[in-house]
Amino acid sequence: MRRRLTLALVATAAVALLEFWGGAVSQSLALTSDAAHVCMDVFALGLALVASIGAQRPADPRRTFGYGRIEVLGALVNGTLLLVATVVIVYAAVRRFAAPVEPHATIMTVVACVGLAVNGGVGWLLHRDGGSDLNVRAALFHVLGDALGAIAVVLGGIAIALTHAAWIDPALSLFVAAIIVVGVGRVLRDATHVLLESVPEDVDATDLTRHLERIGGVAGVHDLHVWSIASGSHALSAHVLLDDRRLSEAADVLREIDACLKEHFGIAHSTIQFECDSCPVVARH
């Protein structure tokens, strides 16, 4: 995975430099805006690479859950910077509407085509593992969004060559800004869910409770909490009410609970506190 991320990082950085050059030479705001988006892609890929390395670090006495949430923090930083870049793009587009400049359509189109081809290859590399890691998924959204922006720039360059309509260029810049906002919104939403320790989207807490209550010896479940430590790493804590039984039988129930959580919900880290349904309450003095 790290090799693919490194290759994607280098290729995307080359596209950013090419599009900045093309934007300056052709005077295309749309191409420059797409280059800014690609720069954010470079940052996203860099964060994903750093996060993939940091997430492998073992837990220590201070960080007992390890470093998995580095990827979440990286996604939040990346998303925030992308929103700032969007504001700058929109401001520049509004000014360009007031003072339109017709870009060089040929350079604009050729450079965007090269960027599109590279983005397609990078997107294919990331798609193979992008479904399970939040930061890789964030980078994938940016790269695919940039590919869509490159398609728009190619079509816009062709339209400008045919019509000489200068307003097309800033309009395309606003389109690129909209792409950025959509992608960032999804990434920030996912990262916020993790930081708020919300129930993961692939886990139904009600269904999970029903599964546990069907295990022999379990009389009830309460104080159930399910959250994500990082992408694809879920944890659970719960109070489980048992009928009156020997300690060795309770250990068997615990093994069944662990197996159920792993098999049906992908939860490998669980903390279960047993309570007795019919045990007498011993008064404390």
Secondary structure, DSSP 8 states (H G I E B T S, - for coil): -HHHHHHHHHHHHHHHHHHHHHHHHHT-HHHHHHHHHHHHHHHHHHHHHHHHHHTTS---SS-TTTTTTHHHHHHHHHHHHHHHHHHHHHHHHHHHHHS-----HHHHHHHHHHHHHHHHHHHHHHHTTTTT-HHHHHHHHHHHHHHHHHHHHHHHHHHHHHH--TTHHHHHHHHHHHHHHHHHHHHHHHHHHHHTT---TT--HHHHHHHHHTSTTEEEEEEEEEEEEETTEEEEEEEEEE-S--HHHHHHHHHHHHHHHHHHH-EEEEEEEEEESS-------
